[in-house]
Every structure is written in C-alpha cells, then in structure tokens.
Amino acid sequence: MFTGIVEETGTVRALRRYGDVWRMAIAAAAVCEGTAAGDSIAVDGVCLTAVSVAEDGFEAEISPETRSRSTLEHAGPGAVVNLERALALGTRLGGHLVQGHVDARGRIASLQNRGPAAELVIRFPAEGRKYLALKGAVAVDGISLTVAALEAETFAAAVIPHTLAHTTLLGKKAGDEVNLEYDVIAKYVESLLAYGKTDAGAVTMDFLREKGF
C-alpha cells in the first residue's frame, strides 16, 4: 500500500528479459534507505517487488501482465520514473490509499502552466468514469491528485509547484501515456452494490441500511 506522495524520481539503468519476465534496474537513493529484497516500491504507480537493493539503486522484476497493462511497457534505459516506498503503519497518510495496481492507461490531453503551478487534463477510458468524482482522489503515474473538473472522457487536476518539480510531470507533454489507478474505495463500493443484487447480497445490504450505512 502507498500514499501517492512521490519520494523521488529514479532513472532506468537497464532492462533485461528472462523468458516472460523482465528485470528492471533503477538508479535511486532515497527509496533504497531501509529497503530490503522482497519489499515493495511503486514505480510510476506500479507496485513492484525489489529483488536486489544497493545504496544507489535497486532491481525489480516485471510480469507480462504488469508490463502490458502499464506504461512500463515502454520504460527503457534512460526513462525517468516516480518512486515511492510502501506505506508503514503508524505514519501520516499524506495523499490517499494507493495499491499500486494500475487500472488503465490514460493520456495527457493538456498540461498548461498556471503561474508556478499547472493544470493537468487527462483523457481516460470510458469504463473508468464511474470510479471518478469531483474532489475525489486518483493516482496518475503514482501521484496522488484531486479531481478538480470532470467530464465524460476527461478529468482535470491542479498540480502544485512542489509536485510539478519533484515528479516526472515536469517533463510530460500532451499525448504522453500515464498509469491510472482509481480510488480503491470506489471499486469496493461497486463490488458491494453488485453483490447486493444476489440473495445473500440483498441481506447484506438490508443489514447495512439498518445500521445507517
């Protein structure tokens, strides 16, 4: 589990394929502190397992499913990526609950300066509309953002100067693909409502209504 607060950006050093699995080496510093092999690190919003860790970087393995679903499919040597270590219980939750499970790829429709800040507009797949809400949360390449405007196929988010300067958004442009992860709470609500259509689910829904939920 992550928060969507990017700790640093790293650079892909190498990408090697072993059968159906890719191993990615990433140059980094901050996320390597206190991290051991087997720990999780979000790379552009994708939860990966570090298989080896050094002071100046780490390596992670990528499955075919993860690679095809996310923009890591195109992340070769030299690519700059957002990095975040897994959330530790007892620490402040600065962004929102992010699983590191990419739901879809979006595409930047526009990224326009608004003084030192910027307005980011993302075009998303139509099936993702039900998971988005005004003032709700969404993760874009692992960055926790708030939906400021919402249309049928696009949403907009304000990007503060700090986020712009310390993430890969600084180098993004219209047309670039991004990883999208919708709010996990919305997905559980959808599942609960769908379950409520069954006999067992109807009983569950009645119980929740009685309790004021």
CYANA upper distance limits for C-alpha pairs under 8 A (distance plus 0.5 A):
  1 MET  CA     86 ALA  CA      6.10
  1 MET  CA     87 LEU  CA      6.16
  1 MET  CA     97 LEU  CA      7.29
  1 MET  CA     98 VAL  CA      6.28
  1 MET  CA     99 GLN  CA      5.21
  1 MET  CA    100 GLY  CA      7.42
  2 PHE  CA     42 ALA  CA      8.04
  2 PHE  CA     84 GLU  CA      7.82
  2 PHE  CA     85 ARG  CA      7.65
  2 PHE  CA     86 ALA  CA      5.58
  2 PHE  CA     87 LEU  CA      5.42
  2 PHE  CA     96 HIS  CA      8.39
  2 PHE  CA     97 LEU  CA      6.58
  2 PHE  CA     98 VAL  CA      5.33
  2 PHE  CA     99 GLN  CA      6.49
  2 PHE  CA    100 GLY  CA      7.50
  3 THR  CA     87 LEU  CA      7.17
  3 THR  CA     93 LEU  CA      6.66
  3 THR  CA     94 GLY  CA      6.89
  3 THR  CA     95 GLY  CA      5.42
  3 THR  CA     96 HIS  CA      5.55
  3 THR  CA     97 LEU  CA      5.75
  3 THR  CA     98 VAL  CA      5.92
  3 THR  CA    144 SER  CA      7.57
  4 GLY  CA     45 GLY  CA      8.21
  4 GLY  CA     84 GLU  CA      8.12
  4 GLY  CA     94 GLY  CA      8.46
  4 GLY  CA     95 GLY  CA      5.96
  4 GLY  CA     96 HIS  CA      6.94
  4 GLY  CA     97 LEU  CA      7.98
  4 GLY  CA     98 VAL  CA      6.67
  4 GLY  CA    139 ALA  CA      6.97
  4 GLY  CA    142 GLY  CA      5.79
  4 GLY  CA    143 ILE  CA      5.09
  4 GLY  CA    144 SER  CA      4.75
  5 ILE  CA     84 GLU  CA      7.54
  5 ILE  CA     94 GLY  CA      7.25
  5 ILE  CA     95 GLY  CA      6.42
  5 ILE  CA    142 GLY  CA      8.19
  5 ILE  CA    143 ILE  CA      6.51
  5 ILE  CA    144 SER  CA      6.74
  6 VAL  CA     82 ASN  CA      6.65
  6 VAL  CA     83 LEU  CA      6.22
  6 VAL  CA     84 GLU  CA      5.73
  6 VAL  CA    142 GLY  CA      7.65
  6 VAL  CA    143 ILE  CA      6.80
  6 VAL  CA    166 HIS  CA      8.16
  6 VAL  CA    167 THR  CA      7.31
  7 GLU  CA     30 ALA  CA      7.60
  7 GLU  CA     31 VAL  CA      7.62
  7 GLU  CA     82 ASN  CA      8.22
  7 GLU  CA     83 LEU  CA      6.46
  7 GLU  CA     84 GLU  CA      5.73
  7 GLU  CA     85 ARG  CA      8.18
  8 GLU  CA     28 ALA  CA      8.33
  8 GLU  CA     30 ALA  CA      7.33
  8 GLU  CA     31 VAL  CA      8.01
  8 GLU  CA     82 ASN  CA      6.77
  8 GLU  CA     83 LEU  CA      6.01
  8 GLU  CA     84 GLU  CA      7.59
  8 GLU  CA    166 HIS  CA      7.18
  8 GLU  CA    167 THR  CA      7.52
  9 THR  CA     28 ALA  CA      7.85
  9 THR  CA     80 VAL  CA      6.95
  9 THR  CA     81 VAL  CA      5.88
  9 THR  CA     82 ASN  CA      5.09
  9 THR  CA     83 LEU  CA      6.10
  9 THR  CA    166 HIS  CA      7.70
  9 THR  CA    167 THR  CA      6.66
  9 THR  CA    168 THR  CA      7.49
 10 GLY  CA     26 ILE  CA      6.73
 10 GLY  CA     27 ALA  CA      5.96
 10 GLY  CA     28 ALA  CA      5.47
 10 GLY  CA     80 VAL  CA      6.12
 10 GLY  CA     81 VAL  CA      5.85
 10 GLY  CA     82 ASN  CA      7.00
 10 GLY  CA     83 LEU  CA      7.16
 11 THR  CA     26 ILE  CA      5.98
 11 THR  CA     27 ALA  CA      5.70
 11 THR  CA     28 ALA  CA      7.60
 11 THR  CA     77 PRO  CA      8.06
 11 THR  CA     78 GLY  CA      6.29
 11 THR  CA     79 ALA  CA      6.12
 11 THR  CA     80 VAL  CA      5.06
 11 THR  CA     81 VAL  CA      6.74
 12 VAL  CA     24 MET  CA      7.52
 12 VAL  CA     25 ALA  CA      6.39
 12 VAL  CA     26 ILE  CA      4.88
 12 VAL  CA     27 ALA  CA      6.77
 12 VAL  CA     75 ALA  CA      8.02
 12 VAL  CA     76 GLY  CA      7.00
 12 VAL  CA     77 PRO  CA      5.35
 12 VAL  CA     78 GLY  CA      5.75
 12 VAL  CA     79 ALA  CA      5.85
 12 VAL  CA     80 VAL  CA      6.97
 12 VAL  CA     81 VAL  CA      8.03
 13 ARG  CA     24 MET  CA      8.09
 13 ARG  CA     25 ALA  CA      5.80
 13 ARG  CA     26 ILE  CA      5.81
 13 ARG  CA     27 ALA  CA      6.76
 13 ARG  CA     77 PRO  CA      5.56
 13 ARG  CA     78 GLY  CA      6.80
 14 ALA  CA     24 MET  CA      6.37
 14 ALA  CA     25 ALA  CA      5.63
 14 ALA  CA     26 ILE  CA      7.76
 14 ALA  CA     76 GLY  CA      7.51
 14 ALA  CA     77 PRO  CA      5.59
 15 LEU  CA     22 TRP  CA      7.21
 15 LEU  CA     23 ARG  CA      6.24
 15 LEU  CA     24 MET  CA      5.08
 15 LEU  CA     25 ALA  CA      6.90
 15 LEU  CA     76 GLY  CA      6.77
 15 LEU  CA     77 PRO  CA      7.07
 16 ARG  CA     22 TRP  CA      6.05
 16 ARG  CA     23 ARG  CA      5.73
 16 ARG  CA     24 MET  CA      7.06
 17 ARG  CA     21 VAL  CA      6.33
 17 ARG  CA     22 TRP  CA      4.80
 17 ARG  CA     23 ARG  CA      6.72
 18 TYR  CA     22 TRP  CA      6.50
 18 TYR  CA     23 ARG  CA      8.06
 20 ASP  CA     63 SER  CA      7.49
 20 ASP  CA     64 PRO  CA      6.77
 21 VAL  CA     61 GLU  CA      7.13
 21 VAL  CA     62 ILE  CA      6.30
 21 VAL  CA     63 SER  CA      5.71
 21 VAL  CA     64 PRO  CA      6.98
 22 TRP  CA     61 GLU  CA      6.10
 22 TRP  CA     62 ILE  CA      5.59
 22 TRP  CA     63 SER  CA      7.24
 23 ARG  CA     59 GLU  CA      7.14
 23 ARG  CA     60 ALA  CA      6.11
 23 ARG  CA     61 GLU  CA      4.88
 23 ARG  CA     62 ILE  CA      6.69
 24 MET  CA     59 GLU  CA      5.97
 24 MET  CA     60 ALA  CA      5.86
 24 MET  CA     61 GLU  CA      6.73
 24 MET  CA     62 ILE  CA      7.96
 25 ALA  CA     57 GLY  CA      7.76
 25 ALA  CA     58 PHE  CA      6.37
 25 ALA  CA     59 GLU  CA      4.80
 25 ALA  CA     60 ALA  CA      7.13
 26 ILE  CA     57 GLY  CA      5.99
 26 ILE  CA     58 PHE  CA      6.06
 26 ILE  CA     59 GLU  CA      6.66
 27 ALA  CA     56 ASP  CA      6.35
 27 ALA  CA     57 GLY  CA      4.73
 27 ALA  CA     58 PHE  CA      7.24
 28 ALA  CA     32 CYS  CA      7.31
 28 ALA  CA     55 GLU  CA      8.43
 28 ALA  CA     56 ASP  CA      5.89
 28 ALA  CA     57 GLY  CA      4.95
 28 ALA  CA     58 PHE  CA      7.71
 29 ALA  CA     33 GLU  CA      7.54
 29 ALA  CA     55 GLU  CA      6.79
 29 ALA  CA     56 ASP  CA      5.74
 29 ALA  CA     57 GLY  CA      6.70
 31 VAL  CA     35 THR  CA      7.48
 31 VAL  CA     41 ILE  CA      8.19
 31 VAL  CA     83 LEU  CA      7.55
 31 VAL  CA     84 GLU  CA      6.94
 31 VAL  CA     85 ARG  CA      6.27
 32 CYS  CA     36 ALA  CA      8.37
 32 CYS  CA     53 VAL  CA      7.06
 32 CYS  CA     54 ALA  CA      7.28
 32 CYS  CA     55 GLU  CA      6.57
 32 CYS  CA     56 ASP  CA      7.78
 32 CYS  CA     57 GLY  CA      6.94
 32 CYS  CA     58 PHE  CA      7.56
 33 GLU  CA     55 GLU  CA      7.79
 35 THR  CA     39 ASP  CA      6.82
 35 THR  CA     53 VAL  CA      7.58
 36 ALA  CA     50 ALA  CA      7.83
 36 ALA  CA     52 SER  CA      7.77
 36 ALA  CA     53 VAL  CA      6.60
 37 ALA  CA     49 THR  CA      8.12
 37 ALA  CA     50 ALA  CA      5.74
 37 ALA  CA     51 VAL  CA      5.26
 37 ALA  CA     52 SER  CA      5.54
 37 ALA  CA     53 VAL  CA      6.59
 38 GLY  CA     49 THR  CA      6.19
 38 GLY  CA     50 ALA  CA      5.98
 38 GLY  CA     51 VAL  CA      6.33
 39 ASP  CA     49 THR  CA      6.17
 39 ASP  CA     50 ALA  CA      6.15
 39 ASP  CA     86 ALA  CA      8.29
 40 SER  CA     47 CYS  CA      6.80
 40 SER  CA     48 LEU  CA      6.05
 40 SER  CA     49 THR  CA      5.11
 40 SER  CA     50 ALA  CA      6.58
 40 SER  CA     85 ARG  CA      7.04
 40 SER  CA     86 ALA  CA      6.28
 41 ILE  CA     46 VAL  CA      8.49
 41 ILE  CA     47 CYS  CA      6.29
 41 ILE  CA     48 LEU  CA      5.96
 41 ILE  CA     49 THR  CA      6.84
 41 ILE  CA     50 ALA  CA      7.28
 41 ILE  CA     83 LEU  CA      7.29
 41 ILE  CA     84 GLU  CA      6.21
 41 ILE  CA     85 ARG  CA      5.19
 41 ILE  CA     86 ALA  CA      6.43
 42 ALA  CA     46 VAL  CA      5.50
 42 ALA  CA     47 CYS  CA      4.91
 42 ALA  CA     48 LEU  CA      6.50
 42 ALA  CA     82 ASN  CA      8.12
 42 ALA  CA     83 LEU  CA      6.03
 42 ALA  CA     84 GLU  CA      5.62
 42 ALA  CA     85 ARG  CA      6.86
 42 ALA  CA     86 ALA  CA      7.78
 42 ALA  CA    100 GLY  CA      6.68
 42 ALA  CA    142 GLY  CA      7.55
 43 VAL  CA     47 CYS  CA      6.96
 43 VAL  CA     48 LEU  CA      7.37
 43 VAL  CA     81 VAL  CA      6.71
 43 VAL  CA     82 ASN  CA      6.11
 43 VAL  CA     83 LEU  CA      5.51
 43 VAL  CA     84 GLU  CA      7.54
 43 VAL  CA    141 ASP  CA      8.48
 43 VAL  CA    142 GLY  CA      7.83
 44 ASP  CA     72 LEU  CA      8.49
 44 ASP  CA     81 VAL  CA      5.95
 44 ASP  CA     82 ASN  CA      5.19
 44 ASP  CA     83 LEU  CA      6.94
 44 ASP  CA    141 ASP  CA      4.85
 44 ASP  CA    142 GLY  CA      5.57
 44 ASP  CA    179 ASN  CA      7.64
 45 GLY  CA     82 ASN  CA      7.82
 45 GLY  CA     83 LEU  CA      8.29
 45 GLY  CA    100 GLY  CA      5.74
 45 GLY  CA    101 HIS  CA      8.02
 45 GLY  CA    102 VAL  CA      7.60
 45 GLY  CA    139 ALA  CA      7.78
 45 GLY  CA    140 VAL  CA      7.67
 45 GLY  CA    141 ASP  CA      5.22
 45 GLY  CA    142 GLY  CA      3.84
 45 GLY  CA    143 ILE  CA      7.65
 45 GLY  CA    179 ASN  CA      7.22
 45 GLY  CA    180 LEU  CA      8.41
 45 GLY  CA    181 GLU  CA      8.29
 46 VAL  CA     66 THR  CA      8.39
 46 VAL  CA     70 SER  CA      8.08
 46 VAL  CA    100 GLY  CA      5.11
 46 VAL  CA    101 HIS  CA      6.50
 46 VAL  CA    102 VAL  CA      6.82
 46 VAL  CA    141 ASP  CA      8.34
 46 VAL  CA    142 GLY  CA      7.63
 47 CYS  CA     99 GLN  CA      7.73
 47 CYS  CA    100 GLY  CA      4.85
 47 CYS  CA    101 HIS  CA      6.95
 48 LEU  CA     60 ALA  CA      6.72
 48 LEU  CA     61 GLU  CA      7.48
 48 LEU  CA     62 ILE  CA      7.59
 49 THR  CA     60 ALA  CA      6.09
 49 THR  CA     61 GLU  CA      7.23
 50 ALA  CA     58 PHE  CA      6.92
 50 ALA  CA     59 GLU  CA      6.15
 50 ALA  CA     60 ALA  CA      5.05
 50 ALA  CA     61 GLU  CA      7.84
 51 VAL  CA     58 PHE  CA      8.03
 51 VAL  CA     59 GLU  CA      6.23
 51 VAL  CA     60 ALA  CA      5.83
 51 VAL  CA     61 GLU  CA      7.53
 52 SER  CA     58 PHE  CA      6.09
 52 SER  CA     59 GLU  CA      5.81
 52 SER  CA     60 ALA  CA      7.73
 53 VAL  CA     57 GLY  CA      6.71
 53 VAL  CA     58 PHE  CA      4.82
 53 VAL  CA     59 GLU  CA      7.09
 54 ALA  CA     58 PHE  CA      6.40
 62 ILE  CA     66 THR  CA      6.78
 62 ILE  CA     67 ARG  CA      6.85
 63 SER  CA     67 ARG  CA      6.69
 64 PRO  CA     68 SER  CA      6.55
 65 GLU  CA     69 ARG  CA      6.61
 66 THR  CA     70 SER  CA      6.61
 66 THR  CA     72 LEU  CA      8.37
 67 ARG  CA     71 THR  CA      7.64
 67 ARG  CA     72 LEU  CA      5.99
 67 ARG  CA     73 GLU  CA      5.31
 68 SER  CA     72 LEU  CA      8.30
 68 SER  CA     73 GLU  CA      6.37
 69 ARG  CA     73 GLU  CA      8.38
 69 ARG  CA    102 VAL  CA      7.56
 69 ARG  CA    103 ASP  CA      8.30
 69 ARG  CA    104 ALA  CA      7.28
 69 ARG  CA    105 ARG  CA      7.83
 70 SER  CA    102 VAL  CA      7.02
 70 SER  CA    104 ALA  CA      7.71
 70 SER  CA    105 ARG  CA      6.89
 70 SER  CA    178 VAL  CA      8.47
 70 SER  CA    179 ASN  CA      6.42
 71 THR  CA     75 ALA  CA      7.31
 71 THR  CA    105 ARG  CA      7.70
 71 THR  CA    177 GLU  CA      7.31
 71 THR  CA    178 VAL  CA      6.92
 71 THR  CA    179 ASN  CA      6.74
 75 ALA  CA     79 ALA  CA      6.15
 80 VAL  CA    168 THR  CA      7.22
 81 VAL  CA    167 THR  CA      8.46
 81 VAL  CA    168 THR  CA      6.88
 82 ASN  CA    141 ASP  CA      7.57
 82 ASN  CA    142 GLY  CA      7.36
 82 ASN  CA    167 THR  CA      6.53
 82 ASN  CA    168 THR  CA      6.78
 83 LEU  CA    142 GLY  CA      8.41
 87 LEU  CA     91 THR  CA      8.03
 93 LEU  CA     97 LEU  CA      8.32
 95 GLY  CA    144 SER  CA      6.03
 95 GLY  CA    145 LEU  CA      8.38
 96 HIS  CA    137 ALA  CA      7.42
 96 HIS  CA    144 SER  CA      7.03
 97 LEU  CA    183 ASP  CA      8.01
 97 LEU  CA    184 VAL  CA      7.85
 98 VAL  CA    139 ALA  CA      7.68
 98 VAL  CA    142 GLY  CA      8.37
 98 VAL  CA    181 GLU  CA      8.05
 98 VAL  CA    183 ASP  CA      7.90
 98 VAL  CA    184 VAL  CA      7.88
 99 GLN  CA    184 VAL  CA      8.20
100 GLY  CA    142 GLY  CA      7.79
100 GLY  CA    181 GLU  CA      7.89
101 HIS  CA    181 GLU  CA      7.06
102 VAL  CA    179 ASN  CA      6.69
102 VAL  CA    180 LEU  CA      6.25
102 VAL  CA    181 GLU  CA      5.46
103 ASP  CA    179 ASN  CA      8.22
103 ASP  CA    180 LEU  CA      6.37
103 ASP  CA    181 GLU  CA      5.59
103 ASP  CA    182 TYR  CA      7.28
104 ALA  CA    124 PHE  CA      8.36
104 ALA  CA    125 PRO  CA      7.84
104 ALA  CA    179 ASN  CA      6.78
104 ALA  CA    180 LEU  CA      5.82
104 ALA  CA    181 GLU  CA      7.43
105 ARG  CA    124 PHE  CA      7.68
105 ARG  CA    125 PRO  CA      8.24
105 ARG  CA    177 GLU  CA      6.95
105 ARG  CA    178 VAL  CA      6.09
105 ARG  CA    179 ASN  CA      5.29
105 ARG  CA    180 LEU  CA      6.14
106 GLY  CA    122 ILE  CA      6.89
106 GLY  CA    123 ARG  CA      6.12
106 GLY  CA    124 PHE  CA      5.15
106 GLY  CA    125 PRO  CA      7.38
106 GLY  CA    177 GLU  CA      6.17
106 GLY  CA    178 VAL  CA      5.70
106 GLY  CA    179 ASN  CA      6.73
106 GLY  CA    180 LEU  CA      6.75
107 ARG  CA    122 ILE  CA      6.15
107 ARG  CA    123 ARG  CA      5.71
107 ARG  CA    124 PHE  CA      7.18
107 ARG  CA    174 ALA  CA      8.14
107 ARG  CA    175 GLY  CA      6.30
107 ARG  CA    176 ASP  CA      6.11
107 ARG  CA    177 GLU  CA      4.88
107 ARG  CA    178 VAL  CA      6.33
108 ILE  CA    120 LEU  CA      7.90
108 ILE  CA    121 VAL  CA      6.56
108 ILE  CA    122 ILE  CA      5.11
108 ILE  CA    123 ARG  CA      6.67
108 ILE  CA    173 LYS  CA      7.39
108 ILE  CA    174 ALA  CA      5.42
108 ILE  CA    175 GLY  CA      5.73
108 ILE  CA    176 ASP  CA      6.00
108 ILE  CA    177 GLU  CA      6.89
108 ILE  CA    178 VAL  CA      7.75
109 ALA  CA    120 LEU  CA      8.36
109 ALA  CA    121 VAL  CA      5.87
109 ALA  CA    122 ILE  CA      5.83
109 ALA  CA    123 ARG  CA      6.40
109 ALA  CA    174 ALA  CA      5.70
109 ALA  CA    175 GLY  CA      6.71
110 SER  CA    119 GLU  CA      8.34
110 SER  CA    120 LEU  CA      6.49
110 SER  CA    121 VAL  CA      5.69
110 SER  CA    122 ILE  CA      7.69
110 SER  CA    173 LYS  CA      7.55
110 SER  CA    174 ALA  CA      5.41
110 SER  CA    175 GLY  CA      8.40
111 LEU  CA    118 ALA  CA      7.12
111 LEU  CA    119 GLU  CA      6.20
111 LEU  CA    120 LEU  CA      5.10
111 LEU  CA    121 VAL  CA      6.87
111 LEU  CA    172 LYS  CA      8.27
111 LEU  CA    173 LYS  CA      6.87
111 LEU  CA    174 ALA  CA      6.95
112 GLN  CA    118 ALA  CA      5.90
112 GLN  CA    119 GLU  CA      5.84
112 GLN  CA    120 LEU  CA      7.21
113 ASN  CA    117 ALA  CA      6.46
113 ASN  CA    118 ALA  CA      4.71
113 ASN  CA    119 GLU  CA      6.92
114 ARG  CA    118 ALA  CA      5.24
114 ARG  CA    119 GLU  CA      7.10
116 PRO  CA    160 ILE  CA      8.15
116 PRO  CA    161 PRO  CA      6.12
117 ALA  CA    158 ALA  CA      7.95
117 ALA  CA    159 VAL  CA      6.25
117 ALA  CA    160 ILE  CA      5.35
117 ALA  CA    161 PRO  CA      5.21
117 ALA  CA    164 LEU  CA      7.69
118 ALA  CA    158 ALA  CA      6.52
118 ALA  CA    159 VAL  CA      5.63
118 ALA  CA    160 ILE  CA      7.25
118 ALA  CA    161 PRO  CA      8.05
118 ALA  CA    164 LEU  CA      8.14
119 GLU  CA    156 ALA  CA      7.29
119 GLU  CA    157 ALA  CA      6.39
119 GLU  CA    158 ALA  CA      5.23
119 GLU  CA    159 VAL  CA      6.48
120 LEU  CA    156 ALA  CA      5.96
120 LEU  CA    157 ALA  CA      5.74
120 LEU  CA    158 ALA  CA      6.74
120 LEU  CA    159 VAL  CA      7.36
121 VAL  CA    154 THR  CA      7.11
121 VAL  CA    155 PHE  CA      6.16
121 VAL  CA    156 ALA  CA      4.75
121 VAL  CA    157 ALA  CA      7.01
122 ILE  CA    154 THR  CA      5.88
122 ILE  CA    155 PHE  CA      5.99
122 ILE  CA    156 ALA  CA      6.81
123 ARG  CA    153 GLU  CA      6.18
123 ARG  CA    154 THR  CA      4.84
123 ARG  CA    155 PHE  CA      7.26
124 PHE  CA    128 GLY  CA      7.29
124 PHE  CA    129 ARG  CA      8.35
124 PHE  CA    153 GLU  CA      6.23
124 PHE  CA    154 THR  CA      6.41
124 PHE  CA    155 PHE  CA      8.35
125 PRO  CA    129 ARG  CA      8.09
125 PRO  CA    153 GLU  CA      7.35
126 ALA  CA    152 ALA  CA      7.77
126 ALA  CA    153 GLU  CA      6.49
128 GLY  CA    132 LEU  CA      7.59
128 GLY  CA    182 TYR  CA      8.26
129 ARG  CA    152 ALA  CA      7.25
129 ARG  CA    153 GLU  CA      7.73
131 TYR  CA    182 TYR  CA      6.60
131 TYR  CA    183 ASP  CA      7.33
131 TYR  CA    186 ALA  CA      6.03
131 TYR  CA    187 LYS  CA      7.31
132 LEU  CA    136 GLY  CA      7.09
132 LEU  CA    137 ALA  CA      8.16
132 LEU  CA    138 VAL  CA      8.03
132 LEU  CA    147 VAL  CA      8.20
132 LEU  CA    150 LEU  CA      8.41
132 LEU  CA    182 TYR  CA      7.53
132 LEU  CA    183 ASP  CA      8.19
132 LEU  CA    186 ALA  CA      8.48
133 ALA  CA    137 ALA  CA      8.30
133 ALA  CA    147 VAL  CA      7.33
133 ALA  CA    150 LEU  CA      7.78
134 LEU  CA    146 THR  CA      8.43
134 LEU  CA    147 VAL  CA      5.83
134 LEU  CA    148 ALA  CA      6.47
134 LEU  CA    149 ALA  CA      6.78
134 LEU  CA    150 LEU  CA      6.92
135 LYS  CA    146 THR  CA      6.07
135 LYS  CA    147 VAL  CA      5.50
135 LYS  CA    148 ALA  CA      6.35
136 GLY  CA    146 THR  CA      6.15
136 GLY  CA    147 VAL  CA      6.02
136 GLY  CA    183 ASP  CA      8.41
137 ALA  CA    144 SER  CA      7.24
137 ALA  CA    145 LEU  CA      6.28
137 ALA  CA    146 THR  CA      5.30
137 ALA  CA    147 VAL  CA      6.71
137 ALA  CA    182 TYR  CA      7.92
137 ALA  CA    183 ASP  CA      6.58
138 VAL  CA    144 SER  CA      6.48
138 VAL  CA    145 LEU  CA      6.01
138 VAL  CA    146 THR  CA      6.90
138 VAL  CA    147 VAL  CA      7.56
138 VAL  CA    180 LEU  CA      7.72
138 VAL  CA    181 GLU  CA      6.64
138 VAL  CA    182 TYR  CA      5.65
138 VAL  CA    183 ASP  CA      6.37
139 ALA  CA    143 ILE  CA      5.55
139 ALA  CA    144 SER  CA      5.15
139 ALA  CA    145 LEU  CA      6.53
139 ALA  CA    179 ASN  CA      8.31
139 ALA  CA    180 LEU  CA      6.22
139 ALA  CA    181 GLU  CA      5.58
139 ALA  CA    182 TYR  CA      7.05
139 ALA  CA    183 ASP  CA      8.36
140 VAL  CA    144 SER  CA      7.21
140 VAL  CA    145 LEU  CA      7.62
140 VAL  CA    178 VAL  CA      6.85
140 VAL  CA    179 ASN  CA      6.12
140 VAL  CA    180 LEU  CA      5.51
140 VAL  CA    181 GLU  CA      7.31
141 ASP  CA    178 VAL  CA      6.15
141 ASP  CA    179 ASN  CA      5.25
141 ASP  CA    180 LEU  CA      6.97
142 GLY  CA    179 ASN  CA      7.95
142 GLY  CA    180 LEU  CA      8.37
142 GLY  CA    181 GLU  CA      8.38
145 LEU  CA    157 ALA  CA      6.92
145 LEU  CA    158 ALA  CA      8.20
145 LEU  CA    159 VAL  CA      8.16
146 THR  CA    157 ALA  CA      6.31
146 THR  CA    158 ALA  CA      7.89
147 VAL  CA    155 PHE  CA      6.94
147 VAL  CA    156 ALA  CA      6.41
147 VAL  CA    157 ALA  CA      5.61
148 ALA  CA    155 PHE  CA      7.86
148 ALA  CA    156 ALA  CA      6.02
148 ALA  CA    157 ALA  CA      5.56
148 ALA  CA    158 ALA  CA      7.32
149 ALA  CA    155 PHE  CA      6.01
149 ALA  CA    156 ALA  CA      5.47
149 ALA  CA    157 ALA  CA      7.47
150 LEU  CA    154 THR  CA      6.65
150 LEU  CA    155 PHE  CA      4.89
150 LEU  CA    156 ALA  CA      6.98
151 GLU  CA    155 PHE  CA      6.48
159 VAL  CA    163 THR  CA      6.79
159 VAL  CA    164 LEU  CA      6.74
160 ILE  CA    164 LEU  CA      6.74
161 PRO  CA    165 ALA  CA      6.54
162 HIS  CA    166 HIS  CA      6.58
163 THR  CA    167 THR  CA      6.42
163 THR  CA    169 LEU  CA      8.37
164 LEU  CA    168 THR  CA      8.06
164 LEU  CA    169 LEU  CA      6.15
164 LEU  CA    170 LEU  CA      5.75
165 ALA  CA    169 LEU  CA      8.24
165 ALA  CA    170 LEU  CA      6.42
166 HIS  CA    170 LEU  CA      8.19
168 THR  CA    172 LYS  CA      7.23
172 LYS  CA    176 ASP  CA      7.12
182 TYR  CA    186 ALA  CA      8.06
182 TYR  CA    187 LYS  CA      8.25
183 ASP  CA    187 LYS  CA      7.34
184 VAL  CA    188 TYR  CA      6.84
185 ILE  CA    189 VAL  CA      6.71
186 ALA  CA    190 GLU  CA      6.76
187 LYS  CA    191 SER  CA      6.80
188 TYR  CA    192 LEU  CA      6.58
189 VAL  CA    193 LEU  CA      6.65
190 GLU  CA    194 ALA  CA      6.65
191 SER  CA    195 TYR  CA      6.54
192 LEU  CA    196 GLY  CA      6.60
192 LEU  CA    201 GLY  CA      8.19
193 LEU  CA    197 LYS  CA      7.45
194 ALA  CA    198 THR  CA      8.31
195 TYR  CA    200 ALA  CA      8.28
195 TYR  CA    201 GLY  CA      5.33
195 TYR  CA    202 ALA  CA      8.17
196 GLY  CA    200 ALA  CA      7.76
196 GLY  CA    201 GLY  CA      4.21
196 GLY  CA    202 ALA  CA      5.10
196 GLY  CA    203 VAL  CA      8.17
196 GLY  CA    204 THR  CA      7.41
196 GLY  CA    205 MET  CA      6.40
197 LYS  CA    201 GLY  CA      6.52
197 LYS  CA    202 ALA  CA      6.61
198 THR  CA    202 ALA  CA      6.46
199 ASP  CA    203 VAL  CA      7.08
200 ALA  CA    204 THR  CA      6.96
201 GLY  CA    205 MET  CA      6.64
202 ALA  CA    206 ASP  CA      6.63
203 VAL  CA    207 PHE  CA      6.69
204 THR  CA    208 LEU  CA      6.79
205 MET  CA    209 ARG  CA      6.69
206 ASP  CA    210 GLU  CA      6.72
207 PHE  CA    211 LYS  CA      6.90
208 LEU  CA    212 GLY  CA      6.87
208 LEU  CA    213 PHE  CA      5.75
209 ARG  CA    213 PHE  CA      5.84
